[in-house]
């Protein structure tokens, strides 16, 4: 019966923590503050400060002093810590730190060193009853110094997004520095945890912890990163159970957390590094990440932060001495971090205004400090009083930062190069290709198969998408290369890093019935098809295999045709003709044509055929010529992609006639056509597109959906 009551009370605790935490989090969101503050406040309200003070008997029933219950709720909170660190690692962009290494490293190290030293010194000035025990005073000092020195990546990122500056150069620099801060923090915590375990500074033990950490990081960020990427792809492509990728991610996280625990450092480092590795997976789709994020933020995050709030006792702050020390903690954290980051920014080559913005942005604490404080409290390195001071510091500094950063950022001028980059990113946000992660190539050994393979290889190299090659079994000329070899050669020729191109290619035989149908369910964004007779010239019907594909696949299908005219080396530049119109399909065809032209170092000619009535209306002053704006858009996209674009115009009631005329006189290597498939019992080509494909001899790539 006792066990039944234990489970019932445990369920009641979870209900209260979730319900109050989510409601208060909603309230904080509505006033422009992070939801985690509401979740922390929920814990404070349900803790000894409010619930315990107003209704002590009721609180004793819901939150009894029961070791089993505390262990159960703490286990959920500890899993919450690991999952939050996993997400933090997944959002870590190592490329950000590489771009302006000098400024990032100088700002991070200086911004950590100054408040860290001040925090350690402050710890030795604390009253003796605040420190858990005299033997642990060094560990307490190190924990306090670390908590005061580190910025929270999650809070920094949320604040930058909230005030709309995360894409600014200085916004990315602030985020990159916060990422390095977090990385350094978990290495420091790992070492401190090793010291705390042995009670004193044992140079041999500390050296072993540092060496073990270095080896762990070296393995994970090299061989381990590739193993995790391979594992995620394999699980996604071979397992049929629900959400197998999320299970694989959790197994990787727990395995690395266990590994760091076994080498003598904290599990936090393992979870954080797991997030970095998983975040670099080539097929971590937005859908999978959203499912994982929802799973964490719906349950584990509110429970963790509410449990963290339960550990706060605001009655501590009623003691004038402790209130004074809390103010000192906040002052040291704010001034030390601001001053250190400001000095680092100047040493890193930033202007004074940029350095001020950087120092202000890094003064956001929050989730990282709460996690560090929770670890310290669990290990016995922090007392409840010191824990309350640290969490109070995290809340105050984070609430101060947004208005201050908004004021400073308004005074940091926008550079010319930065304005161009922001304009390019804004344009890419509306495009389809930057969102693609996987491509499937379904080819035989015909000329069309080799053409599709070559174009898919160029596309893979240009867009850095993971590409699976599914070769249809059949006879091929023993003296000629297969389609898969053509794809690999094209990808290698189009990139400066052949090894990187090879890692993007997966080859699978189409040796089993239904292999194509089984393959397309694995989350592909586009399919390249190269079959000997993809379309019947008379009936306009697709090949049976292609018909099954277009019926089942929701995304775009790139169909190669007239491949007999494309023989030659794969590294020859492509001169591409692109008929334009205002449809979404034509826009996608434009993006793909530009990607192929860029990868092959070729050129693009955009052709728009006007209707006669458009010219008449224009001459009478009754209408504008929208086709001109389409050509201007194509030229603008080409300029951003580094591809020279030539505009061609013609007037005809039948655009296909002008397309054929341009192909006869232009010497083009490829024509890219965008079209919508007609809907009936099955999907099929419209008559104009089918007639055009039948009439031309130039190699063609039909983008159909």
N, C-alpha and C positions, 0 to 999 in steps of 0.2 A: 504493500500500500504506500510505503514511504517513497518508493521509486516512482509510483504513479503521481504522487504530489510533486515530486521533484520535476518531472516532465511537465506537469501542468503549470508550475511556477515558471519554469524555463520558457514555456510558450507565452505566458503572460508578460514576462520581461521583454521578449522579442516583439510582441505586439505593441507594447508601450514605446519601446525605443524606436521602432519603425514608424509608427503612426505620428508620434510627437515630433520625431526628427524630420520626417518628410514634410509635415505641415509647417513647421518653423522654417525649414529650408525653402519652401515655397514663398513664405513671407519675406525672407532675406533676398531671394531672387527678385521679388517685386520692388524692392527698394535699392536694387543695384549692388547687392553684396553677394559673395559666394554662398551657395547653399550649405556648405559645410559649417558655416558659422551657426546656422539654424540648428544643425544636427548636434554641434557642440553644446549649444544653449539648451537643447532638449536634455542632454545628459546632466547639465548643471541643474536644471529645474527638477529632474527626477532624482538628483543626488541629495547629499546631506544638507546642502545650502538652502534649499527651498522645500522640497517634498518632505525631507527628513526633519526640517524645522517646524513646518506647519502641521504635518500629520505623521508623527514618528511611528505610531502603531501600524498604520497602513503601509508605510514604507518598509517596515520590518517584515510584513507579510509578503510583499512583492519582491523586495530585494533583501532577503535574509542573509545573515552572516553564516552562509553554508559553503563549505569548501568545494563540494561537488558542483553546486550551481555556479560558483565563481569560475571553476575550471571550465565548465561547459560554455559559459558566455565569453570567457577569455579565449577559448579555442576559436569561436566564430570571429572574434575581433582580430586574432592573430592571422587567420586566413585572409581577413579583410586587408590587413597591412600588406601581405604578400601580393594580393590582387591589385591594390592601388599602386604599388611599386611596379608591378608588371605593366600596368597602363602607362605609368610615367615613362618607363623604358621604351615602350612602343611608340610614344610620342617624341622620343629623343631623336633629333635629326643631326647625325654626326657631320653631315656636309656643312651645316651652319657653322660649326666650330672651325672647319678647315679654311673657310673663305677669308676670315680676318683673324687668323691665329694669334697674331701679336696682341691685338686689342683684347681679344677674348681671354687669353691666358693671363695677361697683365692685370686686367680688371678682376678676374676671378681670384687669382692668388692674393692680390693686394686686398680685395674686398673680403676675403676669408681671414687673412692673417691678422689684420688690425682688430676686428671685433673678437676673434678667437683669443688673442692674447689678453684683451681687456676682460673678456668673459672669464678666463682662467684666473686672472688676478682678482676679479670681483668675487669669485667662489671662495677664495681664501679669506675674504673680508666678511663673509656671511656669519651670522650667529651659529654657534656650535650645535644648537638644537635643530637647525634646519638641515644640516648635513647628516645623512643616515648613520654613518659611523666614521670614526677618525681614520680607520684603515682604508676606507674607500674615498677619502677626500680628494685624492688625485683623480680618480675615475669620475667623481662628481664634478670636479673642475673641468675635466676634459669634455664631459657631456654638456655642461653649461656653455663652455666656449664654442663647441660645435653648434649647439642650438641657436646661439646668438649670431653665428657667422654665416649660416646657409640661407639662401633664398629658396623659395618653393617654386619649382617649375610649373606646377599646375596652377597656382595662384597667379604667377607672373603671366602665363599664357592666357588665362581667363581675363585678367585685367587688360592686357594688350588688345585682346579681341573686343572687349567691352568698349574701350575708348577708340577703337578703329585704327590702331597704329601697328598691328602685328606684322603687316607686310612692308612697313617702312624699313629702310636700312637700319636705323637705330633700334627699331622694334625687334628685328631679327637678331641684332647684336645683343640686346638685353636678354632675349630668349636663349641664345647660344651660350652666353655667360652663365645664366641660371642653370642650364643643362650641365655645364662643366662643374658648377657649384654642387649640384646634386650628386654627380658622379664621384667627386672628391669626398663629399659627405659620407657616402656609404662605404668608401674605402676606410675613412677615418673611424667611422662607427665600428667597422669590422675589426680594426686594430684595437680600439678601446674595449670592445667586448672580449677580445683575447686577454687584454690586461686584467679586466674585471674578473674573468674566470679564475685567474691564478693569484689575484689579490695584490700582487706587487709587480713592479716593472722587471720582468725577466727578459734580459736582452736576447737570450736564445729563443724564448717563446715568441717575443715580438718579431724577431727576425724571421722565424719560421712562418708566422702569420703573414708578414709582408711578402715573403717569398712565395708562399702558397697562393696568396691573393694575386700576385703578379703572374704566376704560371696559369692560374685559373682564367684571368682576363685574357692572357695571350692565346690560350687555347680557344676560348669562347669566341673571340673576335676574329679568329682566322678559320681554323678547321671546323670549330663548333658552329659558326654561322652558316657554313655551307651544309653541314649535316642537318641543321634545323630546317633550312630552306628545302632540302631534299625531302625531309620527313613530312613537312606540311603538304608539299605537292603530292607525295605518294599517298598519304592518308586521304587527301581530297579526291584523288583519281581512282583509288582502289577500294575504298570502304563505302558500304551502302547504308550504314546506320545513320540516324539523324545526328546532325552537327558533329561529325567526327573531328573536324579541324579544331573546334573549341576544346574537345577532350585532349587532343594532342598538345595544344598550347598549355593546358593546365598540367599535363604530365611533365612537359619540359620545365615549366616553372617550378613545380615541386621537386623535380630531380635536381635542378641547379640549386634550389634552396637547401636541400639535403646535403649536396656536395659542399657548399660553403660552410654548413654547420660541421661537417666531418673534418674539414681542414682547419677548423678552429676560429672561423669568423662568422658573423651573424648571417642568418638566412635572408635578411633584407638585401644584401648584395647579390645573392643568387637570383632573387626574383627580379631585381632591377636589370641585371645583365640579360636575363631571359627575355625581358621586354625589348631590350635593344636588338637582340638577335631576331626575335619574331617580327619586330617592326620592319626589318629589312627583307622579309620574305617576298619573293616576286609575285605571289598571288594572294596577299593578305587583302582581300576585297573589303570595300566599305561595308558591305552587308555583314561579313563575318565579324569585323571590328565593332560594328554597331550592336550585334547580338551580345558580344562579350562585354561591351561597355554597359549595355542595359542590364545584364546579369549582375554586374558589379555594383552599379549605382542604385539599382532597385533594392538590393538587400545588404550586401556586405559593407558598402561605404557608409550608409546611415547608421548601421549597427556599430561599426568601428568608432566613428566620431562621437556617437552618443555614449558609448562605453568610455571613451576618452574624457567626455564631459563629466561622467559619473565620478571620475577620479578627482575632479576639482572641488575644492571646498572654499567657497568665497568667504567664509568666516575667518579664514586665514588672514585676509586683507584687512580685517578690522583691527588687527594689532598694528599700532602706528609704526613700529620698527619694521615689520614685514612689509607694510604698505610702502614705506620709504625705500626698502630694498627692491620691491617690485617696480617702483618708478625708476630706480637705478638700472635695473635689468632692461627696461624699455629704452632708457636713454642710451645705455651702452650699445644695445643692439642697433638702434637707429643711427646714432651719430657715428659709431664705429664702422658700420656697414657703408654709410653714405661717404664718410671720409676716405675709407679704404678704396672703395670703387671709384671715387673721383680721382684719387691719385693714380690708380691703375689705368683709368681711361686716358689721362694725360700722358702717362708713360707709353701707352699703346698707340699714341698718335692721333687721338680724337681731339676735336675742337672743344673749347670750354663748354659750349651749349650741349654738345653731344655727350660730354662727360657728365654734366649735370643731369641730363635725362637718363643716362645709364645708371648713375648712382641712385636716382630716385626710383627707377623701375626695379632695381635689385633689392629695395627695402621691403618687398612684400614677403611675408612669412606665410604661415598657414599649415597646410597639410604636412609638409616635411618636418616642421618643428614639432607638430603634435605626434607624429610617428616616432621621431627621435626621443621626445619626452616619454612616450608610452613605453618604448624599449628600455629607457633608463629606469622608469618606475618599476617595470617588471623584473629587471635585473637587480633591483635594490640599490642602484647607484644614485637615485633621486628620491627625496622625501616627497610626501604629498604637498607640502608647502612650496617646495622648489618647483615641483611639477605644475602647480597652479600658477606660479609666477611666469613660467615659460609659456604656458598656453595663453595667459593674459597678454604677454608680449606679442605672441603670434597674432592674436585678434586685433590688438591696437595698431600694430605696424601695418597690417594688411588693410585696415579700414582707412588709414591715413594716406596710403599710397595712391589710389586712383585719382582723387582730385588734384593732388600735387603733380602727378605725372601728366595729367591732361593739360595743366597750366604750363608745364615746362615744354611739352612736345609742341604746343602751339607756337613756340618761339624757336624751334629748330627748323631752319629752312630746308625746302625740298630741292635737292640737286638735280641737274639736268639728266645725268645718267639714271638716277633713281626714278625720275618721272617717266623716262622711257621704259624702264623695267616694269614699273607698276602698270603702265599702259599695256605692255605685252602680256602680263599676267592676267589683267582684266579681260583681255581678248581671249586668252586661252581658257578662261573659266567658262566661256560659252561654247567651246569646241568639244568635239567628241573624242578625238584621238588621245589627248592627255589623260583621259579617264580609263583608257584601255590597259589591261594587265596581261591578258592571255589571248593568243591566236592559235587556231587550229588550221593545219594545212592538209587537205585531202587530195592526193595526186596519184596519177598513174605514171607510166613511163613514156607517154606520148609527148609530142611537142607542146601541147597545151599544159601537160603536167610539168614539164621543165620550165615553161614560162611562168606558171603560177608559183613554182618553187623559188625561182629567181626573185620575183617580185615580193614574195613573202619573206625571203631572206633580207632584202633591202628594208622592208617594213620593220622587221624584228630588230635590225641593227639601229635603225633611226629612232624607233619608239621605245627600245629596251623592254619589249614585252616577251614573256615566256611563251615559246612557240613549240607546239607539238606537231610532229610530222606523221601522218598516217598514210603510208604508201599502199596503193592497191596492188595486190600480187598480179603478175603477168609477165609476158615475155618482154625483154629489152635487148637492145643491141649490145653485145658483150664489149664492143669497142667504144661505146659511149657511156657517159656517166648517168647514174640514176637521178631521179628528181630530188631525192634527199641530199645527194652530194651537191647538186646545183644550188640548193637552198643554203647549205653550209658555206659554200664558196662565196655566194653573193653576200651573206651576212659578214663573213670575214673581210671581204673586199671593201665593205661599206663602213667598217669601224677601225679605229686606231688600236683597239684592244681585242685581238682575235680570241684570246682565252675567255674574255668576258662574253664575246658573242657565242662561243661554244657552250657556255653555261646556260644560255637562254634557250637551247635547242634540245628537244626530247624526240626520239624516234620510236615509233611503234608500228609493227606490221599489222595490216588489215587482213589477218589470216582466219578470222572467225566470223561466222554469220552474225550480222547485227553489230559489228564493231563500231561503225560510225555512229549509230544511234546510241550506243552505250557511252561513247566518248563525248558527244556534244552536251551531255548533262553536267559536265564538270566545270561549268562556269566560264565558258569562252565568251569573248567580246566580239570576235570577228572570225569568219572562216574563209580561207582561200581555197578555191577549188580548181583543179586542173585535170580534166578528163578528155579523152579522145574526141567524143561527140557529146558535149554538154547539152546542146540544144538541137532538136530535130529541125532542119531548115524548112520543112514543109508544114508540119503540124504546130510548130512553135512550142512543143512540149519539151520539158526538161528530161534528161537522162533519168532513168528510174531511181538510181541512187541519189542524184542531185535533187530530184523531186521530193524524195523522203526527207532530205536535209532541209530544204527551204520550208517545207510544211511544218517541221518540228522545231526549227531554230528561230528564235525571235530577233536575233541581231542581224547585222549586215553580212551578206555573203558576197565575196569578191570572186567572180567567175572569169577565168582566163579563156580567151578564144583567139583563133587564128595564130596559134603558137608556132606554126611552120615557118612564119616569116621572122622569128626572133632568134634564129640560130646565131651563135657568136659568143665571144668571151663575156663573162658575167660582170666584168669591171668596166664595160663601155658605158659612158654617160648616156642617159635616156633623154631624148627630146620628145616631150609629151604634149599631146593636144587634149584640151579639156573643154568640152562644150558646157556652157554655164546656163543656169536658170535660177529662179528665186526659190526653188524647193529645198526642203531639208535634205533630200537625197543628193541633190547637186552640191549642196554645201559639204556634205560628208565626202563626196567624190573629190571636191577641191582639196580638202585636208589630206586625203590619201595620195592624190596626185603630187601635192607639194612634198609630202614625206618621201615618196619614191624619187622625185627629182633631186631632192637634197641628198638622199643616201647615195644616189648614182652620180652626183655632181653634174646633173643635167640641167635642162631648162624646161619652162612651161609656157605654152601658148594658150590663153583663155579665149574661147570663141563664143560670142553671143549673137544669135540670129534674131533680128527684130521682125515683128509682123508688120506688113505694109501700113495697116491702120495706125500703128504707133508713130510712124514717120509723118503721116498725114495730120494726126492730132498735134504733133510737135510743131509742124510748120504753121498751123493755125493758132498756135499758142494756147491750146486747150489742155495740154498734158506735158509732163516731164518725161524724160526717157529713162525709165528705171533700169534698163539694161546697162547703161553707163555706170551706174552706182555698183552693179554687180562686178563689173570689170575693175572698178576702183578698189572694191573690197578684195578681189583676187590679188591685185597688185600689192595691197597693203599686207595681206597674209604672206605673200611671197617675200616681201621685204623683211618681215619678222622672221621668216624661216631661212633667210639667206639664199633664196632661189630667184633668179631673174625671171620675171613674168612679162610676156608680150601680149597686148590686147588685140584681138581680131574681131571685126564686126561684119555683118552681112544682113540683108533684108530678103525674106522669103516666107511664103506661107508654109513651106515644108522645110523645117530646119535640117532634116536628114540629108537633103540635097546639098546644102551648104557645107555640112560636115564632110560629106564624101568629096566635095570639090577641094576643101582645105587639105584633106588627107592626100589627095592625088598630087597636089602641088607643093606640099610643105616638107616632104621628106621626114615625116615623124616616125619615131621608133615605137610609139605606143599611144593609144587613145584610151582615156579613162572616161567611162560613161556612168552617170548616176541615174537610177530609175526606181520607180515604185512598182512592185509586183501587183498584178491584178488579183482580186480575190474572187474565187468561185468555189467549186467543190475542192479544188486545189489551187495553189498559187501558180500564176503563169505570167509570161512577158506580154506587154502590150504590143500591138501590131507594128507600130513605128520602130520600136527598139529592135524587134525581131527582124524586120526588113533591113534595117541598117546593118546589123551584124552579118546578115547573109550577103550583103552587097559589098562590104569592104574586105580588103585583104591585109590591112595593117593589124599587127597584134593589138588585142583589145583587153581591157580589164573592166568588166561590168560590175558595178557596185549596186546590188539589188537588196531590197528589204521590204 
